[in-house]
Amino acid sequence: MDATKLLEQDHREVEQLFEEFEKATGDTEAKGAIVDRIIAELSIHAAIEEEIFYPAVKEAVPDREDLVEHSLEEHQEVKELLADLDKMSPSDAGYHQKVEAVISDVREHVQEEEGDMFPRFRKAISASQLEEIGRKLEEGKKKAPTRPHPHAPNEPPANKLASGPAAAMDRARDKLEGRQSA
């Protein structure tokens, strides 16, 4: 699958989770389960973008490195919010406000990527390159962390070195806590 199409598919899946959260009024247990899924999906998505996609964008669209830097800053903000949520209970004060901040930040980030970065990237590389990067993204999902790591590096090569052990720890923790891995 084309890299940008795969990432857009991820965006739609996360948007669906946001809508489920927004509709789950009054049911804190259901909201907590949805937020766990949001945390996992966004953690995996951020990891593969940072390890695979953004370096490819920097290489293909060199005059627009600011696009990637801005996206990395946005990822960092969301990872910090997700890390806070990962330690909270849905009944904690401030929980819903943090989720709402994540939803708002991610929706804005998605608009920027799909409206600017993805079209520029598609124009800069071939269809076969888009497919190859998409394949790498799909493979990366299988090995990506399922929880946010806001203190971990977010650019190669350091993020690639940190990702494997973080993913192994996350998946073990998910299993111990009975949390469904994404």
N, C-alpha and C positions, 0 to 999 in steps of 0.2 A: 504494500500500500504506500502511496505517496506520503512523504513525511508530514507535509502540512495537513493532509486529509486525516492522518492518524491523530495528530495533535488537535485538530478541530473536533474529531470524534470524542476525544478525551474531554474537551471543553463542553460538549453537549451532555456527556454523562455527568459531569460535575454540576452543570446547570440543573439537570434533573434532580440531583441530590439537594441542591439549594431549594428548589421548589417543594420537594418533599418536606424539608425542614420547615419552610414557611407555612405549609399546610398542617403540620403536626401540632396544632395549638393545644396547650394544656397537658400534653402527654410527654413528660420529661424523660421517661425511659426510652420512648421512641425517638425523641430528639437526640438523646445521647448516642443511640445506635447509629443514627444518620450522621451525626458529627464524626463518629469513629470512622465511618466509610469516607466521609469528606477528607478527613486527615490522611487516610491511607492513599486515596486517589491523588490528592494534591501533592503528597510527598513523593510518590512515584513519578508523577508528571514533572514536577520540578527537577527531580534528579536526572531524568532522561533529557530534558531540555538543556540543563546545565552541562551534562557530560557529552552529549552527542549533537544536539541541534544547534545550540548557540555557537559552539566553535565552528560549525559548518557555515552558519550565517556570517560570522566574522570573516571567514575566509572568502566567501562568495560575494559579500557586499562590504568590502573593506572601507569604503568611504562613509559607512553608516554604523561604525562600532558603537556610537551612542545609543542605537536601538537596543543592542545587547546589554550595555551597561545599565540602561534604564530598567530593562526587564529583570536583571539580576538584583537591582535595588528593590524592585517590587516583590520579587521572590523572597528576599530577606525579610521584608516587613510581614509577609504572610506566614513565613516559617516561624517567626517569633510569636505571632498570634496563635498559630496551630500548636506550638510547643506549650503555650499557656493553657490552651483548651485541653490538651492531652493530659494535663495534670489536674484538671477541674472536673467537678460533677455538674450535670445540667441544672442542679438546684442551687449551685453557688451563685452569689451575687456577681454580676458582671459577665456571666457566661453567655447569655443571649446577646449582649452588646458586642462581645468579642466575635461571636459567630456572624453577627450582622456586619461587622467590620471586614471579616474575611470575605463574605459574600460580595460586598461592595467593591473591595479592592480587586478581587479576582474578576469580577465582571468588567471592571475598567481595564484590567490587564488583557483580558481576552479581546476586547474591542481593539486595543492598540495592536496586539499581535495579528489578529485577523484582518484588520483594516490597513496596516502599514507593513509590518515585518514580513508576513507570509507572502503578500503579492510581490514585494521586492525580491524576496528569496526565490520565488518561482521563476521570475524573469531572469535571474542571474545564473541559474543552473539548468541542466538538461533533465528531461523526464526520467531518464535512467538513473541519474544521480539522486533525484527525489525518491525514487523507489528504493535505491540502495540505503539511503539514510533512513527511510521508513522501516526497512528491515532491521537496521541496527537499533532503532527506537523500540521496535517490538521485542527484540532480544533483550534490550536493556531493562524493559519493564519487569522481566522475570527475575532480575538480580538487584533491583533498586530497593532502597530503604522504604519502609511502609510508614515511617513516622518522621516528623520534622527534626532536623539537626541544624538549628540556626547558628551554632558555633563551628560547624564544619566548613571547610573551604568550598567555594561554589564555582571554581574554575579549574580546568585541567592544568597540570596533571594531578594536583593534590586532591581534587574531589574524587577522581577515579580511585585513588589509593584509599581514601576514607570510606567510600561507598560500600565496598564489599563487606568489611567487618560490621558497619552500621546496619546493613541489610540483614546480615545473619543474626545480629542481636535483636533487631526489630521483629523478625519472623519468629524467633524463639519466644520472645515476649508475647507476641500475638497468640501463639499457641498456648502458652501458659495461662493467659488471661481469657482464653476462649474467644478471642477476637478474630473475626474472619479476615484473613489477609486478602488484599485486593488482587 
